[in-house]
Amino acid sequence: MQLVIVESPAKAKTIEKYLGKDYRVLASYGHVRDLPPKDGSVDPEHGFEMSWETYADKSKQLKAITDEAKKADRLILATDPDREGEAISWHVQEVLAKKKALPKEVERVTFNAITKKAVTDAMQAPRGLDTDLIDAYRARRALDYLVGFTLSPVLWRKLPGAKSAGRVQSVALRLVVEREREIESFIAQEYWSVAADMEQDGTGFEARLVRFEGDKIDRLTIGDEATAMRAKAAVEEGRFTVASVETKPGTRNPPPPFTTSTLQQEAARKLGFSASHTMRIAQALYEDGAITYMRTDGVQMDGGAIAEARKAIQTRYDGGYVPEKPRQYQTKAKNAQEAHEAIRPTDFSKDRAGSGDHGRLYDLIFKRALASQMASARLERTTIEMEDGTGRTALRATGQVVLFPGFLALYEEGRDDEGDEDSRRLPMLREGDSPAKKGVRAEQHFTQPPPRFSEASLVKRLEELGIGRPSTYASIIQVLKDRAYVRTEKNRFFAEETGRLLTAFLERFFEKYVSYDFTAGLEEELDDVSGGRAAWQAVLEAFWRDFKPRTSEVMEFKPSEVTAELDQFLEPFLFPPKADGSDPRACPNCGDGRLALRGGKFGAFVACSNYPECKYTRAFAQPGVASEDTGPEGLGKDPETGLEVERKTGRFGPYIQLGEGKEAKRASIPKDLPGELDLEWALKLLSLPRTIGNHPETGEPIEAAIGRYGPYLKHDGKYARLSSTEEVFETGMNAAVVKLAEAAEKGPRARGAAREPLKVFGAHPRTGEEVKLMEGRYGAYVTDGTTNATLPKTIDKDALTLEEAAQLIDDKAAKGPAKKKTAKKAAPKKKAPAKKKPAAKKKAAAEE
């Protein structure tokens, strides 16, 4: 018997079907072990020796692999064809060797697609494990561990509120923060454009002013309204004739097939997918045998696939859409690694695969790959120049005509930020023609700051800089979101306060390690390890030699010294110059105090130097945002108690407080509060929970309140959601009874549906149900809507994969709920305490 190891059960099932009865195919469910999250897992003093720990939730699967390995004559390690796949195979081999269950014959095979031909061909060409790739994996894993476990404690002690830092994560965050700074420091410049609406033979077109009073007009030339009005008048008064018509042929070549990063970018632009969602869907398509391996830097396609694509093009269109020679592409990505095929369909005769998001992503991959082998588009670009009688004022019209669409008939690449494109159709014009002038427009514009990063443009920028690897971008971006260092609005990244503060800290105290050149250079060194051109311990030693002393040095700083340094570093952001020239650090409350950055238990804030006499504080927030807090805002007195009701701002936002000290009553201020917060509303919020009355059937009270997840009704331990804060105070008995009944009919699954998942993994590989990661009362858990499985402490929820989540759900479902109930009602366990009665009597007698 021959034992084959792959990562996923879906992959295992398909491959076992291809290979036949002599083969047993088992899944490892991804990595089977990792460095335990504690100090000492990597030992720099002894050649960076690593202590690996088997995942607790993989014990069942490892036992199955071990049992089968003991019976096998040959072990075939068939994990993914990249560095991580090589590492998984190495880990499995190491575990089996320790258990003395390793077959005598051990071989490694790789295939780029899960098709019968690809798999059977790979089985005929086995090799040994690639030690260079394994060393590169160990170097990266050790490096990320050392950065995280050395730098994070520094952050916890010196920068309250910071959660973690990472070798690539922190550099990606810096990109977002620096773009935020560029936007804030940007000064808009006024400019005007003048354009005429023209018409010839019934066809309208636009002509822009390009020369005025004999001078060439560029985009920013006209900077005020007076000049714009003079230019407009000149165009209105002039009679324009065509001075020249220039027509140039042009071509557009198709883009290459997708790599990991270009797939993430295009899926974000055209489908609105996050990078992590794209990779989950692509993984499923790969495991279904629909596409080739989706973690790749390569842009080339297999010769057989190219021939198949050319045949499909001829079938779909005609011979004119097939270029004379097959197109060959070469990667332009910096530090391209592990040259695999580009992402393409495994069968070009199949233009559909899957449904929903799976079908949409497959369609994108199919069209891009097929278009990459199609003929170029032929275009005709026309530029028409018109002058008035003096020759001192000129207009220009440009247009583009597609003479032959070529690949554009199937696919056109998206763009991150669309600009004006001269693609309008122009009428037939000849020199001397005088088209009719229908109107003239002078429009005011202002220069715009650089756009905030989208997922697509951030991935593109990281790749251009040579930072990180495409296979890691999805997880890097997800960590930035999960740590609340960034937020997304309308698919754009905004730097949060914690992200800005962390970036400032790293730039001030660890500038070298968040520099783009250093990080890219380190990537090159790690790639040298992959290629066998460098020793992994030597790369780690060179990094650790400088990094460790620097962290020790920063650890010696007092928190107040760190805050003072950051106060100076962030001065342009925290205290930008005022329009009236007054001191931006002057306290607006007391007048003679000076504002400065301070560190607190829950993070940084701005405070007056005259504290405690002056209690002025301001949140660490972006300039222009209303964030000043001059202390508690008095709303009035509670007529019942006579105590002051105040509006305050705390760690989790604004709240209301009645009274002082431990006895004070507090209530958060809901975001959907109708109208302005006044004493009446404050007292209403402080009065919660509100008792609506006793349920007509049970006699138990029904309460309305506002909780962590919003407004709700509560009755006899059961809950129902309310849609708004107003409903908390307006819902009557009849409506409450109906809502509770509806919630009971729908069950707990529906009542919790409003809670947003932390992550959506995709379809369960065995049941097809959607698997989600949720935050529960007792921590994170995964669910398929029917079974909930709590995450073991050994599993990092940010690194959890679909296969791991599915296995946790399967394990939980296999245990079954009935066993738990039986165990609770077991009679012997209930009677156990009775046997201790004599001892209890002896103890009582002794005490007497």
N, C-alpha and C positions, 0 to 999 in steps of 0.2 A: 504493500500500500504506500502511496505517495501523498504526503501531507503538504497542502498549499496554504499559505497564510496571506490574507489580504486585509484591508482596513475595515470594510463595511460588509454587513450581512447581505445587502442587496447585490453587491459586487460578487460576494462569495457564491450566492445562489446561481447567478448567471454563469460564472466561470465553471462551476462544478458541472453544469449542464453541458458546457462545451467540451470538457475534458473526458468525461466518461467514468465508468465504475471503478477504475483502479485509483482514482484520485478522491481525496477527501479535502474539501476546501472550508476553512474556518476563518472567521473575522476576528481581528484584534480589537475592533472598535477604536481605532486610532492609536495613540500612544499608550503603552501599558505601564510606563513608569516615568518619573520626572525627578528633578531636584526638589527635596522637601522644602517648604517655605519656612526655613529657620536658619539661624547663623551656623556656619560651618559646613554647609553643603558643598561648597567649593573651597579648597584649601590652597591658597596661593603659596604657602610655605613649603608645600610638597608637590611641586610640579602641577599645581591646579587640579589636584586629584578631586574627583567628584563622587559624592555619596548619593546613589540613586535609590529611590523608594518606589515600590510598586503601588499603583493606585488601588485604594481599598475596594472600589467598585469594580475593579477588573479581575478580582481573585477568582470569581466563578468562571470567567472566560479563559483565564490563564490555566486553570485546572483542566478545562476541556481540551485546550491546546496541548498541555503536558501529557494528558492521558493518551491522546491520539499520537503524539510524537513518540511515545514509548513503543507504540506498535508499528510505526512507520519505518520504511527502509530508506526513505529519502525525504528531506525537507526542502521545499521550494518556497523561497521568500519572494512574494509577488506584489509587494506594496508599491505605492505610487512612484513614478519615475523622476523623483526630485530629491533634494537634500533631506526633507522631512520623511519621505518614504524610505530612504536609505537608513535613516536613524531608527525608524520603527522596526525595520527588519533586524537591525543590529541589536536593539533592545530585546526583541523576541528571542534572538539567538543567545544573547547573554543570559537571559532568564532560564531558558531551557538547559543551558550548560551548567548553571548553578544547581539546577534540580536533577542533574545527571540524566536528562531525558533527551539529549540532542542526538538525532540519528547520525550515523557515520557519514552519510553523504548530505551536504548542505550546499544549495545553489541559490543564486539570485537571478530572477528574470524581471524584465520590465516591458511594458507595452503602452503605447500612446492612446489606445482606444480599446474599449471593451467590446470587441467583435470577435467572432469565432476565428477568423483568419489571423487577426492581430495576436490573440491569445495563444493559438496553436503554434504560430511562427515563433513567438517568444519562447515557448517551451523547448523549441529545437535549438535555441541559442542561449543557454544559461551562462552565467559568469559568477565570479565571487563577489563579495561585498566590496564596494568602493571605499577604501579606507580614507581617501582624501575627502570625500563628501561627508563621511562620518566625523572626521576631524573638524571640518568646517562647521558641522552642526554643533559639536561639543564646544568649539570656540565661541560661537554665537550665543549658545545657551549659557555658558559660563560668564560671558561678558555681560549679558543682560541681567543675570543674577547678581553679579558683583556690583553693577551700577545701581540696581534697585535696592539691594540690601545694605549697601554702604551709604548711598545718598539719601534714601528715605528717612532713616533715623535722624539725619542732620535736619531735614525739613521739619519733622515732627517737633523737634526741640527748638528750632530757631525761627520757624515760620508757621505759627498756628493757623490751622485751616487747610494746610497743604496735605494732600493724601499720598501722592507718590510722584516719582519722576522716572523717566526711562530713557535709554540711549537714543532711540529714534522718536519715541512719543514726545519728548520735550522739544525736540527740534521741529517737529511738525506743529506743535503748539506755538513755537516762536514765530513760524510763518504767519499763523492766524493773527497773533498779537501785533506783529510788525505791520501787517496790512491795516489793522485797526488804527495804529499810530499814524500811518500815512494818510488815512482818511480824515483823522482828527486834525492833523496839521495842514491839510490841504486848504488852500485859499482859492476860491472860485474866481475865475477871470471872465469878465463880460465880453461877449463878441456878438456881432450881428451878421446875418446872411441876407443876401438879396437875390431873389429868383423871380423869373418871369414864366408865366404859363403861356405856352405857345401852341399854335395849331397849324397843321398843313394837311390838306386833302382830308379833312375830317378826323385826323388823328392828333390827339393832344400829347404834348410832352413838356418837360420842365427844362429850363436852361438857367444855369447859375452864373452870377456875375463873377468874372475872372480878371477883368481889367477895368480900372476906373481912374479917370484923369491921367491916363497914360501909364499908371503904375499897376503892377501885378497884384492881384488880390489873393491872399492866402486865407486860411481858416480864421486866424485871429487878427487880421489886418484892420477890420472895421471894429473899433472898440467902444463906440459911443453912439447914442441915438441920432445926434445931429449929423454925423457923417453918413450914417445909414440912410437918413431921410434925403440927403443930397444925392446919394447914389441911387436911391429909388427913383427920385425925380428925373435923374439923367436917363435911366432906363425907360421910364414912362414917356419921356419926350423923344427919345431916339427912334429912328427907323432902322431896323437891323436886317442885314442881308447876310447870306451864308458866304463866309470868306474861304472856308476850307472844309472838306469832308475826308476824313482819314479812316479807312477800314483796314483792320488787321485780323488775319486769321489766328486762331489760338486753339490750344488743346488742353484738356484736363485729364490727368491720369487717375485711375482708381486708387484708393488707399489700400494698403496691404491687409491681409486678414487679421483678426483680432489677436492681440497678446492679452495677458491678464489685465494690465493697466488700461489699455485702450478699450477693452470690454467694459471695465468698471466706469470709465469716463462716458462712453457712448450710452450705456444703460442708464446712467444718471441723467444725461441730457434728454434722451428720447423717451425713456420709460419711467423716469422719476425714481429709479431704484437706488437705495443706498449701496455702498460698496459691499457691505456684509451680506445684504439680501441677494445681490448679484452673484456672489460667490456660492451662497447656499443653493441657489437655483442651478447654477452651472455645475456644481458638484452632483446634484441629482441627475441632470441631463447626461453627464459623463458616466455615472453609474448605471444609467439606463441604456448605455451604448449608443446614445444619439449624437454625442460630440466627442472630439478628442480631448486629451487632458487639458484642464483649464488653468493650470499654473505654469506659465511659460513666458519667456522673453522673446522667443523665436517668431519670425514673421514668414518663414518659408513653409511650403506645403510639400508633402510627399509627391513624388512623380506620378504615382498611380492616381492619387487624389486630383492632381492637376488635370490629368487626362479625363477623368470622370467629370470634373467641373466643366471642361471645354465641350464635352459631349452634351451635358445638361444645358449649356448656354445655346448650343445649336438647335437643340430640341425645343427649347422655350422660345427662342427668337429666330434668327437665321444666321447664315455663315458670316454676314457682315459684322456681327457682334462678337465674333471670335478673332482675336489678334493672330497675326501670322505665326508668331512664336509664343510659347508659354511664357508668362511673366515670372521673373525671379526677383525676390525681395531680400534685402539685407537689413538687419536690425540697426537702428540708430541710437538705441537706448544706451546710456552711459553704464558701464560695468555690466553689460548683459551677461547672464550666467546660465549654465546648464542648457545648452542649445537644444530645445525641443521643437516640434512642429508648432505652427500657429494653431489657434483654436478654430476648428472647422467641423462641419457635419461629417459623420462617418459614412454617410450615404447621400450623395448629391441628387439622387432620384427621389429623395424623401424631403419635400419642402415643408412638412409639418411634423411636429413632435410635441406631445404633451398638450396640456390645456392651461388656461389662466396665465399666470406669470411665467410658467415653464414654456408655454407655447409662444409667448411674446418674446422671450429671450432667445429661444431657438430660432425664431423668424429673423431676429436681428443678426445672429451668428451666421445663419444660412445665407442671407442676402449679402452680407459683407464679404464672406468667403467666395461666393459665386461671382460677385462684382469684381473682386480682385483679379479675376482672369478674363474680364471682358475688355472690349475695345475701348480706346480713349474717346471721350466726348469731343466733338469738333465744334468750335464756337467761332463767331464773327463779332468782333468788338468794333464799334463805330464811335468816332468822336467828331462832333460838328462844332465848328467855331463860327460865331456870328459877330459882326462889328457894326457900329453905327456909322453915320456919314463921316464923322471926324476921325474915326479909327482909335479914339482914346477910350472908348467904352466897349467892352467885349463880353459876350455870353458864351457859355459852353454847355453842350448837351452830350451825354454819353449814354450808350445803350449796348445791349448784348443780345445776340441771337444765337440760339442753339441750332446748328445746322444738322448735326447727327448726335443723338443723345448718348450712344454707347452705354457705358456702365450706369449713367444717370437714369436710364430707363428703369433700373432696379433699385439703386441705392445712392443716397447722397449723405456724406458725413455731416454730423451736427457740429455746432460751434458753441463754445462756452459763453461768449458774449457777442451777440450778433451786431454787426455794424451795417451801415448803409452799403448796399451793393448796386453797382451800376448795371442792373440787369433788365432795365426797361426797354421795351421795343420802340424803335424810332421810325418815323415815317421816311419815305424815300425823299431825300433832299439833294439838290445839286448846287454847285457854286452859283451865286447870283440870285438864288431863291430868296423871297422875303416872306417868311411865315407870319401868320397873323398873331398879334399880341393880344391875349385875352385879359391879362391882369399882371400886376407886379406886387410882390410881397417882400417886406423887410421884417425879419423876425429876430427877436432877441434870444440869445443863448448864453449859457454859462458853462465853462469847462467843468467836467465831472471828475471826482476823485477815482482812483482805481477801484474796481469792484471788489467786494468781499469774495473770499474763496467759496466756491461750491465744492461738493465732493469731487466732481470731475476735474475742476481746475486745481484743486489741492493735490490730488493724485498725480496729475500731469506735472505739477511743479516739483513734487518730491522725486519723481522719476527723472526729470531734467537735471536736478541737482545731484542725482546719484545717491539719494538718501533712502535707506531701507530697501526692501524688495517688494515687487508687486504682490507677491503672495501674502505679505504682512500688512499691506495698506488698510485692508478692511478692519482688521483687529485693532490697528493703531488708532484709526478714526473712532472706532467704537469706544475705546478706552477714554479718549478725550471727552466724549459725550457722557459716558458713565461716571467719570470723575467730576462732571459739571465744570470742567475747565472751559468748555465752549457750549454754545447753544445754537440751534439752527432755526432760522426763520426764513420762510419762503426759499428753502433749499440753499441758504447762505449761512456761513459760519460767523458767529459773533463771539468775541472773546469775553468770557465772564470775568468778574473781579478776581476770583481765585486763580484763574489762568493767567491773568495779567501780573498779579503779584508773584506767582511762581516763576514766570518767565523773567521778571525783573530780578528776582533773587538769583536765578541761575546765570543770567547775563552779568550780574555784578560779581558773583563769587566763583562761578564756574564757566566763565566766558568761553574758554577753549573747548569745553565739552558740549556746548550747544552751538558751536560755530558750524556753518554749512560745509566749509572746506574740510574741517577736521573729521566730521561725521562721514562725509563722502570718501575721504582718504582711508578711514577705517574700514569702510565697506570694500574698498579695493583690496586692502590687506586680507580681509576675510575671504574674498573671492580668489586671492592668490592661494589661500589654503585649500579651497575647493579644487583648484587646478594643480595642486601638488607643488606649487612654487614657493610656499612658505610653511614653516612649522607652526602649529596652532599654539603651543605653549609660548613660543617666542613672541607671537603677536600679543598674547595676553600679558606677558611679562612687561613688554614695552608700554602697554597702556597702564598697567597697575603701578608701575614704578613712579609715575607722576600723579596718578589719580588718588591713590591712598593717602599720601602726605597732604594733598590739598584738602581732602575731606577732614582729616585730623586737624588741620590748621583752622578751618572754618568752624569746627566743633568747639574750638577754644574761645570763639567770640561770644560775648554776652548778648542775650537777646536785644538789649537796649542798643548795643553797638550795631547789630544787624539792622534794626529799625532805623537808626540814624543814617546808615549808609543808603538804605532804600529810600529814605526821605529825600536825600540829595539826588539820587539816581532818577527818581520819579517826579522831581519837581516840575518839569515841563507839563507833565500830565495832571498832577494833583493841583498845582497852583499856576495855571496858565496866566499870562499877562492880561490885565483888565483893560477894557476899552478906554476908561477914564484915566489910566495911568496910575491908579492907586495901588497900594501894596496888596498883592493877591494873598499874602499870608496874614493880613490883619484880621483879627477876630471880629466878625460882624455883630457879635453879641455884646462883648464888654468894651471893644474899641481899642484897648491897649495891649491885649494879649496877642501872641503869634501862633498861627496854626502850624501843626507838624503832624507827621505820621506817627501813630502809636500802634502797639501790638496788644491784642487782648486774647482772652480765652477762646473766643470764637472767630478770630481773624483780625485783620488790620482795619483801622479807622483813623479819621482825622480829628484831632482835639485841640483845644485851646491850652496854651502854656500856663494860664492862670488857674487851672484846675487845682483844688476843688471849688475855689470861689466862683469861677465861671465854668459851668457844666456844658458848654457848647460842644457838640460832637457832630461829625458828618461822616456818612458811610463812605467807604472806599469805593467810589463809583465813577462812572465816566463823566467828564465835564459836560455841562448842559443838562444833565439829568437831575431832576428835583430830588435831592437826597439829603438835604440839610435837616438836621434835627437839633433844634435849639433847646432840647429838653422836653419834658412832658407838656402836652397841650391840654389845658384845662377845658373840659366840656360843660362843667356845671356840677351841681351837687345832687346826690341821690336824695329825693324827698323823704324816703323812708328812714335811711340811716344817717343822713346829713354828711356822709363821706364824699370826698371829692372824686369825680369821675375824670380820668385822664386818658389821653391817647398817647401811646408810646411806640417806640420802634425797637424791636428785639432781634435776636439772631434769625428768627424765621419770619420776619416782616412786622407790619404794624399790628398792634393789639390794644385793647381797652383794659384799664385796671381800675378797680374800685377799692379804695383803702390802701394800706401800706403793710409791708412785712409779710410774714408767713400767712397771715389771715386774709391777705388781699385776694380778691376774686378777679380773674382775668378771662378774657375772651378774644379770640382772633377776629380780625375784621375780614369778612368774606370779600372776594374780588367782585362778586356780582351784586354787591349792596346797591339797592336802588337809591339814587340821589346822593346827597352829601351826608357824611356821618355827622349826626348831631346828638344831643343828649338823649332824645327820645329813642333813637336807634341804638345808641350805646346801652341804655338800660334794657332794651329788648334783648340784645345779644347777651348781656350779663345775666338775664333771667333764665336762660336756657339751662337744662332742658325744659320744654313746655309740656305740661300734661294736658292732653286733649280731652281725656275722659276715660271711663272704664269701658272695655270692649263688651258689647251687648251679649256675647255668647260665653266668654270666659270670666268676665268680671274683673280681669286684670287691666291695669292702666296702659294706655297708649301714649307714648311720649314722642315729641318731635324735637330734633336737635341737629347740631352741625358737628360732624366728626372729621377725622383725618381725610376721608374720601368724599366729603361733601355732606349736604343735608340728607337726613334720613328719618324714618319712623321706626320705633322699637316697641315690640309687644311680646311679652312672655318669652324673651330670649330670641325672638325672630325679628328680622329687619326688612324694610322696604325702602327703596331710594326715592328721594324727592328731587325735582328738577331744578329748584332755585331756592335762594334764601327766603324769598317772599312766601313760598309755600310752607316753610317751617311755621310761620305765624298765621297763615290763612287757612290751612287745611283743617276741615271740620271732621266730625266723627264719621259721617257717611263716607266721605272721600277716603279717610284713613282706613276704614274697614275694607273698602274695595281694593285699595293699593296693597294692603297686607295680604289679602286673599289672592290677588294676582301674582304677587311675589312668591307666595307659598306654592301656587300651581306651577310656576316656572322653575322653582327649585333653586338651590344655592348657586348652581352654575350660571343662571341668568342674573341673579342678584350681584354676582361678582363680575359680570361682563363689562361693566363700565370702567373697571380698573384697567389701566393701560399696561400691557405687557412690557417687561424690560427688553425683551428680544423675541422675535418670531423666527424660529429655525426653518420652518417649512413642513412638508408632509412627512409623517412617520413612515419609515421605509417598509413597515409591515402592515400597518393598519390604514395608512393613507390620511389619518387625521392630522390636523395642524398642531404642531408642537410649539409651545410657548414657554418662555422663562418669566416667572412672576415673582413679585415681592410679597411675601405673606407676613402674617403676624409673628411667626417664629423664624423668619429668614427666607431666603430664596428657595423656590421650588419650580419644577417643570411639570407641565400638564398637557394632556391631549384632549382636555375637555371632559374626560371621564375619570381618568386616574391622575392623582397628584403624587409626585415623588419629591421629597425634600432632598436638597443637595447635601451630600456629606461634606464635612469641614475640609476634607483633603482636596476638594474640587474648587477651582477658581471659576466662579460663574462667568467671568469675562472671557475665559478661554474655552468654555464648554462648547462642544460640537453637537451637531444633530444626532450623530450615532450614539454619543455618550448619553445625551438626553433621552433618546428612544430606549436605550438599554435600562436606564434608571426607571422609566415608566413600566417597561416589561417586567423588570424584577419586582416592582411594587405590585403590579397586577397579578403576578404569579403567586404572591403570598396570599392574596385574597382577603377581603374584609371579614369573612365569616370566622376565620381562625381567631382574630382579635377578640370578637364578641364572646366566643366560646371560652377563651382563656380568662376573660374577665369574670365569667359566671361559674368557672370551675369550682365545684364544692370543696374539694380538698384544700385548696389555697385559702378559702374563707375560714375553714375550721382550724387552720394552723395556729393562730394565736391562743386557742383554748388550751393547748398543751402546756403553755407557759404559765398557767394560773398558779400552780404550786410555787414556782419560783417567785412570782409576784407577791404571794403571801409571805414568803420568807423575807423578802426585801422589806415589806411593810412592817413585819415584826421586828426586824433589825433596826429600822428607823425609829420605832417606838422606844 
